[in-house]
Amino acid sequence: MTLQNAVTSLMADIEEMRLRLQQYIEQGKGQSEGAIVTSSPIQKSTPSTLDELARKLKLTEFERQILLLCVSVELDWQVLRLCAEAQEHLNRTYPTFGLAFALFPELKHWSATKPPAPLRHWELISVRPETTLMTNPLHVSEWVVHYLMGEIYLPEDLVGVVSQLEVEDSEFDLPPSQQTLVERLQHLWQDAAKLPIVQLCGDRVTGRSVVQRTCQRFGRQIYRLSPEFLPVAPDDLDRLLRLWERQAKLTQGVLLLEHEAAAVERDPAKHNATLYWFDRVTSALVVSTSGRLPERHRPLVTFDVPKLSLAEQRQVWQTAIAKTWTGLEPQQLTEGINHLINQFDLSLPAIEAACQGTASQFVEGSPSASQAISALWESCRTLARPQMGDLAQPLEVSATWDDLVLPDRCKQILQDTIAQVRHRATVYESWGFAAKSRRGLGATALFYGPSGTGKTMAAEVLARELHLDLYRIDLSSVVSKYIGETEENLRKVFDAAEASGAILLFDEADALFGKRSEVKDSQDRHANIEVSYLLQRMEDYQGLAILTTNLKDALDAAFMRRLRFIVEFPFPDAKQRRHIWQNAFPEQLPTQIDKDKDVRKLAKLNVAGGNIRSVALNAAFLAADDEERSLSMEHLLRAAQLEALKLERPLTDAEIRGWVVEE
């Protein structure tokens, strides 16, 4: 049945209603005798849009005729005049229940006028209270008129709470693991006598893609519910639910709820409104969530949304790159693609977006294989950055190996860390170590030592060497007073980092990874739960996480077993301090100091590398304010004295001897 034919049939229905009104009027005037003729001069070849609405909303024939009478008034101006003539009142150019009872005596039933009956329950018509129920004007919903004419849209009262998602054709086929899930959803919606709530556990972007593909194949519309905008008043919530159910029944709509438990439960009223929706909605509902929801009154069918395997990622990358740049040969890309899937665990939509974003950089021609892979690497890094939100701060990476002054054994451990990050896919997947156990596959490192010894700088060097983003976890945003929200925030951080390959830096980690204590009250219990959750996530995390601390002994002992690398950053000796001083001054800095003799004197200052850089920077500002505008030992001495005040310790004669020659 085409839409045009269905609308044509609707116009035939309206013509039939007009003839019935005319015959009723003629009977009243004594111009005709017998029953009212109900045949239409226009023969209907297909069911009308009104017939489909009546079938989907289970209207009786009398209710269908009442609705048709109201629609006819909107679409045929002659019906307005006929209504007034039939009711023998010039001002009654509108339908009423009384007129419908008179027109269809053989069909009439009083229950059609009740508020719980379909006509008023689904807000197909409204009754304008003026006199009595039978003589009050009936008004058809504007949305219903547009729907019957084939113009389907979202009712205004649902806008903001429910939004329509476009079901677009994709150039990429879903991988086998996710295609199987699409087929299971399709089978469930076709065969279930009573639709259950479908729960998709896993990545939300992938879950949304699976639902969109299912709706595309099944010919359904997909909508998204925003629970944070649900009304909390029972009457408003019930009306909104009825409007959605009407929309779902008439458009074959599927509702997608991307559920965040901590965010919803933080507001008890919104939480209760969401549960009310769960328990009473009867249309197709899909809940996309990272954790499983408890069973509700309505059946809850749960599917795990699988991530792409390495083989599936490789196939998707090959297909996407081939469609993006037709001139590249697959064998040229093998090593580069392996490098991408080794570091980034992306979904199908993310891979598609990475290729589309990269293609815009080469509008004038096809890139070489190395150029394409390099550009794709940058796109993959960019894709994950917004997912961190306010929970982590991106650090600009500028430090190099030359800036990092450490003993050789420490540098070797850092090199080993880089090697494990680069080759984890080979060892875990190709060589089968992941099949033994999925736990403990990450490369987690602990950097400990006094403040200013280069722990954060070492993290920058690793990020620069691996060409990855470095994020410092903002503890003020992660830790929450609300129960369960700290764990939810940490989950978001770890999930985003796993997908993007970003390096996580937990600075001052003893504040978050502290020892669990004896439970004396509820506060101790929840603090211990947070630490236990961290232990579990670090066990499962497959990326690189770096913990830095000045207080190694303050960390919970259980973390030590989960750490792959432990690097001590010792206080620098005189030789190391001399190297740090040499690197502290940029080449373009105007200076009067002797880079050999004076640096040896500066190296006697017994402070860590961070303090050395602070002294050099403060001295540069003093020099910039001097008339000569050139760095001298006098400037460095004044800056060292300021640093000593900050550290609350005096400078000894041995440390500053010979810095300034007294006159």
C-alpha positions in Angstrom: 0.0 0.0 0.0 1.5 3.3 -1.1 1.0 6.5 0.9 -0.6 8.3 -2.0 -3.2 5.5 -2.4 -3.9 5.5 1.3 -4.5 9.3 1.3 -6.7 9.0 -1.8 -8.8 6.4 0.2 -9.0 8.9 3.1 -10.5 11.4 0.8 -13.0 8.8 -0.3 -13.9 8.3 3.4 -14.5 12.1 3.8 -16.7 12.1 0.7 -18.7 9.3 2.2 -19.1 11.2 5.4 -20.3 14.3 3.5 -22.9 12.2 1.6 -24.1 10.7 4.9 -24.6 14.1 6.4 -26.5 15.3 3.4 -28.8 12.2 3.5 -29.3 12.8 7.2 -30.4 16.4 6.6 -32.7 15.3 3.8 -34.3 12.7 6.0 -34.9 15.4 8.6 -36.7 17.5 6.0 -38.8 14.6 4.7 -37.1 14.6 1.3 -35.9 11.0 1.6 -37.1 7.8 3.3 -35.4 4.7 4.6 -31.9 4.0 5.9 -29.1 6.3 5.2 -27.0 5.1 2.2 -23.4 4.4 3.2 -21.8 3.6 -0.1 -19.2 6.0 -1.4 -19.2 7.3 -5.0 -15.4 6.8 -4.9 -14.5 3.1 -4.9 -11.6 2.5 -2.4 -9.0 0.2 -3.8 -6.8 0.2 -0.6 -7.2 0.9 3.1 -7.0 4.5 4.0 -4.6 6.1 6.5 -7.6 6.3 8.8 -8.2 2.6 8.5 -4.6 1.9 9.5 -4.8 4.3 12.4 -8.0 2.6 13.6 -6.4 -0.9 13.3 -3.2 0.1 15.2 -5.1 1.9 18.0 -7.9 -0.6 18.1 -10.8 1.7 17.5 -14.3 0.4 17.1 -16.2 1.2 13.9 -18.2 3.8 15.8 -15.0 5.4 17.2 -13.6 5.4 13.7 -16.6 7.2 12.3 -16.5 9.8 15.1 -12.8 10.5 14.3 -13.6 10.6 10.5 -16.4 13.2 11.2 -13.9 15.4 13.1 -11.2 15.0 10.4 -13.7 15.8 7.6 -14.5 19.1 9.3 -10.7 20.0 9.0 -10.3 18.8 5.4 -13.6 19.7 3.7 -15.2 23.1 4.3 -18.6 21.8 3.1 -18.8 19.6 6.1 -18.7 22.6 8.4 -22.0 23.9 6.8 -23.5 20.4 6.8 -22.8 20.0 10.6 -24.6 23.3 11.3 -27.6 22.2 9.1 -27.7 18.7 10.7 -27.8 20.2 14.2 -30.2 23.0 13.1 -28.0 25.7 14.5 -26.0 28.1 12.4 -23.2 28.5 14.9 -22.7 24.7 15.4 -20.2 24.3 12.6 -18.5 21.5 14.5 -19.1 17.8 15.3 -20.5 16.6 18.6 -21.1 13.3 20.2 -24.8 13.9 19.8 -24.4 14.4 16.0 -22.3 11.2 15.8 -25.0 9.2 17.7 -27.6 10.5 15.3 -25.6 9.7 12.2 -24.7 6.2 13.2 -27.5 4.7 15.4 -26.6 1.2 14.3 -23.0 1.6 15.6 -23.3 3.8 18.6 -22.1 2.8 22.1 -21.8 5.1 25.1 -18.3 3.9 26.0 -16.8 5.7 23.0 -17.3 9.0 24.9 -15.3 8.0 28.1 -11.9 9.6 28.8 -10.2 6.1 29.0 -11.6 5.1 25.6 -9.2 5.2 22.7 -10.4 8.5 21.1 -9.7 10.5 24.3 -7.0 8.3 25.8 -4.7 8.7 22.8 -5.7 12.4 22.5 -7.1 11.8 19.0 -9.9 14.2 19.8 -10.5 16.7 22.5 -13.8 17.8 24.0 -14.2 21.5 24.6 -16.3 22.0 27.7 -19.1 24.4 27.0 -22.6 22.9 27.7 -23.2 19.2 28.0 -21.1 16.2 27.0 -23.3 15.4 24.0 -23.3 19.0 22.6 -19.8 20.0 23.4 -17.6 20.7 20.4 -15.2 17.9 19.3 -11.8 18.9 18.0 -9.4 16.6 16.3 -5.7 16.8 17.1 -3.7 18.7 14.6 -1.0 16.0 14.8 -3.6 13.4 13.8 -4.7 15.4 10.7 -1.1 15.7 9.5 -0.5 12.0 10.2 -3.5 11.0 8.1 -2.2 13.2 5.3 1.1 11.4 5.4 3.1 14.1 7.2 4.6 12.5 10.2 6.5 14.5 12.9 7.2 14.5 16.6 4.4 16.1 18.7 5.4 19.4 20.3 4.8 18.0 23.8 7.4 15.3 23.2 10.1 17.6 21.8 13.0 17.9 24.2 12.2 14.7 26.0 12.2 12.5 22.9 14.2 13.2 19.8 14.2 11.3 16.4 17.4 9.7 15.3 18.1 9.4 11.6 18.4 5.9 10.2 21.0 6.5 7.5 22.3 4.0 5.0 26.0 3.2 5.8 28.6 2.2 3.3 30.0 -0.3 5.8 28.5 -3.6 6.8 28.5 -4.5 10.4 31.1 -7.1 11.4 29.8 -10.7 12.0 29.6 -10.4 15.8 27.4 -7.3 15.7 25.4 -8.5 12.7 24.4 -11.5 14.7 23.0 -9.2 17.4 21.0 -7.3 14.7 19.4 -10.6 13.6 18.6 -11.5 17.2 16.9 -8.2 17.8 15.0 -8.4 14.5 13.8 -11.9 15.4 12.8 -10.8 18.9 10.6 -7.9 17.6 9.0 -10.0 14.9 8.0 -13.0 17.1 7.5 -11.7 20.6 3.8 -11.7 21.6 4.6 -9.0 24.2 7.6 -6.9 23.5 10.2 -7.1 26.3 12.6 -4.3 27.2 15.9 -5.0 25.4 19.1 -4.2 27.4 22.3 -3.7 25.5 25.3 -3.8 27.8 28.6 -2.4 26.5 29.8 0.5 24.3 26.9 2.9 23.8 28.1 4.1 20.4 28.2 0.5 19.1 24.8 -0.2 20.8 23.3 2.8 19.0 24.7 1.6 15.7 23.2 -1.9 16.2 19.8 -0.4 17.0 19.9 1.8 14.0 20.8 -1.1 11.6 18.0 -3.2 13.1 15.5 -0.4 12.6 16.7 0.2 9.1 16.2 -3.5 8.2 12.9 -3.7 10.1 11.4 -0.5 8.7 11.1 1.2 12.1 11.7 4.7 13.2 14.2 5.2 16.1 13.8 7.8 18.8 16.0 8.7 21.8 14.7 9.4 25.3 16.5 11.9 27.5 15.5 10.8 31.1 17.0 14.0 32.6 14.1 15.9 30.9 11.3 13.7 32.1 8.6 15.5 34.1 8.2 14.3 37.7 4.5 15.2 38.2 2.5 12.0 37.8 -0.2 13.6 35.6 2.4 15.1 33.2 4.5 11.9 33.1 1.4 9.8 32.4 0.3 12.1 29.6 3.8 12.2 28.1 3.9 8.4 28.1 0.6 8.1 26.4 1.7 10.5 23.6 4.8 8.5 23.1 2.9 5.2 23.0 0.6 6.8 20.3 3.7 7.9 18.4 5.3 4.4 18.7 2.2 2.5 17.6 1.5 4.7 14.6 5.1 5.0 13.4 6.5 1.6 14.4 8.8 3.6 16.7 11.7 2.1 18.8 12.8 4.1 21.8 16.5 4.2 22.7 17.4 5.1 26.3 21.1 5.6 26.9 21.0 5.1 30.6 23.6 6.5 33.1 22.7 5.0 36.5 24.7 7.4 38.6 23.4 10.6 36.9 19.8 9.5 37.1 19.9 8.1 40.7 21.5 11.4 41.9 18.1 13.0 41.4 15.5 10.7 43.2 12.5 12.3 41.4 14.1 11.7 38.0 15.0 8.2 39.0 11.4 7.4 40.0 10.2 8.9 36.7 12.5 6.7 34.7 11.4 3.6 36.7 7.7 4.6 36.0 8.5 4.8 32.3 10.2 1.3 32.4 7.3 -0.3 34.1 4.5 1.1 32.0 5.8 1.6 28.4 4.5 -1.2 26.1 6.2 -0.2 22.9 9.7 -1.3 21.8 12.3 0.0 24.3 16.0 -0.5 24.1 18.2 0.5 27.1 21.9 1.0 26.3 23.9 0.9 29.5 27.4 0.0 30.7 26.1 -2.0 33.7 23.1 -4.4 33.9 19.8 -3.1 35.2 17.8 -5.0 37.8 14.7 -6.9 36.6 11.5 -4.9 36.3 7.8 -5.8 36.0 8.1 -6.1 32.3 10.4 -8.8 30.8 14.0 -7.6 30.4 16.1 -9.3 27.7 19.8 -8.6 27.9 22.4 -8.7 25.1 26.1 -8.0 25.5 27.4 -5.7 22.8 30.7 -7.2 21.7 33.6 -5.0 20.8 35.3 -5.6 17.5 37.9 -8.3 17.6 41.3 -7.6 16.1 40.5 -9.5 13.0 37.2 -7.5 12.6 39.0 -4.2 13.2 41.5 -5.1 10.6 38.8 -5.9 8.1 36.9 -2.7 8.8 40.0 -0.6 8.5 40.9 -2.3 5.2 37.4 -1.7 3.8 37.1 1.9 5.0 40.6 2.9 3.7 39.9 1.2 0.3 36.6 3.1 0.0 38.3 6.4 1.0 41.4 6.1 -1.2 40.9 3.8 -4.2 44.5 4.2 -5.3 46.1 2.6 -2.2 47.0 -1.1 -2.5 46.0 -3.3 0.6 49.5 -4.8 0.9 50.9 -1.3 1.4 48.7 -0.7 4.4 49.1 -4.0 6.3 51.8 -2.8 8.7 50.2 0.6 9.3 46.8 -1.0 10.0 48.4 -3.4 12.4 49.9 -0.4 14.1 46.5 1.3 14.4 44.6 -1.7 15.8 47.5 -2.3 18.2 46.9 1.0 19.8 43.3 2.1 19.2 40.2 0.0 20.1 37.6 1.8 18.0 34.1 1.0 17.1 32.8 0.8 13.5 31.3 4.4 13.5 34.6 5.7 15.0 36.7 4.0 12.2 34.3 5.4 9.6 34.5 8.9 11.1 38.3 8.7 11.3 38.5 7.9 7.5 36.0 10.6 6.6 37.9 13.2 8.7 41.2 12.2 7.2 40.0 12.3 3.6 39.4 16.0 3.9 43.1 16.6 4.3 43.9 15.2 0.9 41.3 16.8 -1.3 43.7 17.4 -4.2 44.9 13.8 -4.6 45.5 10.4 -2.9 48.1 10.3 -0.2 50.9 7.7 0.0 50.4 4.8 2.4 52.6 6.3 5.1 50.8 9.7 4.8 47.4 8.0 5.1 48.4 6.0 8.1 50.0 9.0 9.8 46.9 11.1 9.2 44.6 8.3 10.5 46.7 8.0 13.6 46.1 11.7 14.4 42.4 11.3 13.7 42.1 8.4 16.1 43.8 10.4 18.8 41.4 13.3 18.2 38.3 11.1 18.3 38.7 10.2 22.0 39.5 13.6 23.3 36.0 14.9 23.9 35.0 11.6 25.7 37.2 12.6 28.7 35.0 15.6 29.5 36.0 17.4 32.7 37.3 14.3 34.3 40.9 14.6 33.0 43.1 17.4 31.8 45.1 17.0 28.6 48.8 17.8 29.0 50.9 19.3 26.3 53.7 17.0 25.6 57.1 18.7 24.9 59.7 16.9 27.0 62.3 14.7 25.2 64.8 12.1 26.4 67.5 14.8 26.6 65.4 16.7 29.1 65.0 13.6 31.3 68.0 13.2 33.6 67.8 9.7 35.3 70.1 6.8 36.0 70.5 4.3 33.1 68.6 1.6 34.8 65.5 3.9 35.1 65.7 4.9 31.5 65.9 1.2 30.5 62.6 0.5 32.4 61.0 3.3 30.6 62.1 1.9 27.2 60.7 -1.5 28.3 57.4 0.2 29.0 57.3 1.7 25.5 58.0 -1.7 24.0 55.2 -3.4 25.8 52.7 -0.7 24.7 53.8 -1.0 21.1 53.7 -4.8 20.9 50.8 -5.7 23.1 48.6 -6.9 20.3 51.3 -9.2 19.0 51.9 -10.8 22.4 48.4 -10.9 23.7 46.4 -11.8 20.6 48.8 -13.2 18.0 50.8 -15.2 20.4 47.9 -16.2 22.6 48.7 -14.8 26.0 45.2 -13.1 26.3 43.6 -16.5 25.8 45.1 -17.6 29.1 43.6 -14.7 31.1 42.1 -11.3 30.2 43.2 -9.8 33.5 46.4 -7.9 34.0 47.0 -7.1 30.4 47.8 -3.4 30.9 51.2 -1.8 31.2 50.7 0.1 34.5 53.7 1.9 36.0 54.5 3.5 39.3 56.8 6.5 39.4 57.9 7.3 42.9 60.4 9.7 44.4 60.9 13.1 45.9 59.0 16.1 44.4 60.6 17.6 41.3 62.7 14.6 40.3 61.0 14.3 36.8 58.1 11.9 37.3 55.6 13.9 35.3 58.3 14.8 32.7 58.9 11.0 32.2 55.2 10.5 31.5 55.5 13.3 28.9 58.5 11.5 27.3 56.5 8.3 27.1 53.6 10.0 25.5 55.8 11.8 23.0 57.7 8.6 22.1 54.4 6.6 21.6 52.8 9.5 19.9 49.8 9.4 22.2 47.7 11.8 24.2 48.5 12.2 27.9 45.7 13.0 30.3 46.2 13.9 33.9 43.2 12.7 36.0 41.5 15.6 37.8 40.8 14.2 41.3 38.5 17.1 42.1 36.1 16.1 39.2 36.5 12.3 39.7 35.8 12.0 43.4 32.2 12.7 44.3 30.3 12.7 47.6 27.4 10.8 45.9 27.5 7.1 46.4 28.6 5.3 43.3 29.4 8.4 41.2 33.2 8.2 41.9 33.2 4.6 40.4 31.1 5.8 37.5 33.5 8.7 36.8 36.5 6.3 36.9 34.7 3.9 34.6 34.2 6.7 32.1 37.9 7.6 32.3 39.2 4.0 31.8 36.7 3.3 29.0 37.6 6.4 27.1 41.3 5.7 27.5 41.0 2.1 26.4 39.3 3.1 23.2 41.6 6.0 22.4 44.9 4.6 23.5 45.5 7.7 25.7 47.9 7.5 28.6 46.4 8.1 32.0 48.5 10.0 34.6 47.3 9.7 38.2 49.4 12.5 39.8 49.8 12.3 43.6 48.2 8.8 43.3 48.4 8.2 47.1 45.3 10.5 47.4 43.2 8.1 45.3 45.0 4.7 45.7 45.5 4.9 49.5 45.4 2.0 51.8 42.1 0.5 52.8 41.3 1.0 56.4 39.3 -0.8 59.0 35.6 -0.1 58.6 34.3 1.9 61.5 31.5 3.8 59.8 29.7 4.1 56.4 32.3 6.6 55.2 35.1 4.1 55.6 33.0 1.4 53.9 32.4 3.6 50.8 36.1 4.7 50.7 37.1 1.1 50.7 34.7 0.3 47.9 36.2 3.0 45.7 39.7 1.6 46.3 38.5 -2.0 45.5 36.8 -0.8 42.3 40.1 0.8 41.3 41.9 -2.4 41.9 39.4 -4.2 39.7 39.6 -1.7 36.9 43.4 -1.6 36.9 43.3 -5.4 36.6 41.1 -5.2 33.5 42.6 -2.0 32.0 44.6 -2.8 28.8 46.2 0.7 28.2 49.0 2.5 29.9 48.3 4.1 33.3 51.0 5.9 35.2 50.8 6.6 38.9 53.1 9.1 40.5 53.6 9.6 44.2 56.1 11.0 46.7 54.8 8.5 49.3 55.2 5.0 47.9 54.4 3.4 51.3 51.0 5.1 51.4 49.7 3.1 48.5 47.5 0.0 49.1 49.7 -3.1 49.0 47.2 -4.7 46.5 48.2 -2.2 43.9 51.8 -3.3 43.9 50.9 -6.7 42.5 49.0 -5.1 39.7 51.9 -2.8 38.7 53.9 -3.9 35.7 56.7 -1.4 36.2 58.0 0.4 39.3 60.5 3.2 38.6 62.3 5.1 41.4 63.2 8.7 40.6 66.1 9.4 42.9 67.2 12.8 44.1 69.8 14.0 41.5 73.5 14.0 42.4 75.9 16.8 41.4 76.6 15.3 38.0 72.9 15.0 37.2 72.2 18.5 38.5 74.9 19.9 36.2 73.1 18.2 33.2 69.8 19.6 34.3 71.3 23.1 34.6 72.7 22.9 31.1 69.3 22.0 29.7 67.5 24.7 31.7 68.6 27.6 29.5 67.1 28.0 26.0 69.6 28.8 23.3 68.0 32.1 22.5 68.4 33.3 26.1 70.9 36.3 26.3 73.3 35.3 29.1 76.5 36.3 30.8 77.2 33.0 32.5 79.9 30.5 31.5 78.1 27.3 30.5 81.0 25.2 31.8 82.5 26.9 34.9 79.4 28.6 36.2 77.2 25.6 35.6 79.5 23.6 37.9 79.0 26.2 40.6 75.2 26.1 40.1 75.2 22.3 40.3 76.3 22.6 44.0 72.8 23.9 44.8 71.3 20.8 46.5 67.7 20.9 44.9 65.7 18.6 42.6 65.2 19.2 38.9 61.9 20.9 39.3 63.4 23.5 41.6 66.3 24.0 39.2 63.8 24.8 36.4 61.9 27.2 38.7 65.2 29.0 39.7 66.2 29.4 36.0 62.7 30.7 35.0 62.5 33.2 37.9 66.1 34.4 37.1 65.1 34.9 33.5 62.2 37.2 34.6 64.6 39.2 36.8 67.0 39.6 33.9 64.1 40.7 31.6 63.4 43.5 34.1 67.1 44.6 34.3 68.5 47.3 32.1 71.1 45.0 30.6 68.4 42.4 29.8 71.0 39.6 30.1 71.0 36.7 32.5 73.8 36.8 35.1 74.8 34.9 38.2 73.4 37.7 40.3 69.9 37.0 38.9 70.4 33.3 39.6 71.4 34.0 43.2 68.4 36.1 43.8 66.1 33.5 42.2 67.8 30.7 44.3 67.2 32.7 47.5 63.5 33.0 46.6 63.3 29.3 46.0 65.0 28.6 49.4 62.3 30.7 51.1 59.6 28.7 49.4 61.3 25.4 50.5 61.8 26.9 54.0 65.4 26.1 54.2 68.5 28.4 54.2 71.1 28.4 51.5 74.5 27.2 52.7 77.8 28.8 51.9 78.9 25.6 50.1 76.0 25.8 47.8 76.4 29.4 46.6 80.1 29.9 47.1 81.6 31.6 44.0 78.3 32.5 42.4 79.0 36.2 42.8 82.4 37.9 43.2 82.2 40.4 46.1 83.8 43.8 45.4 
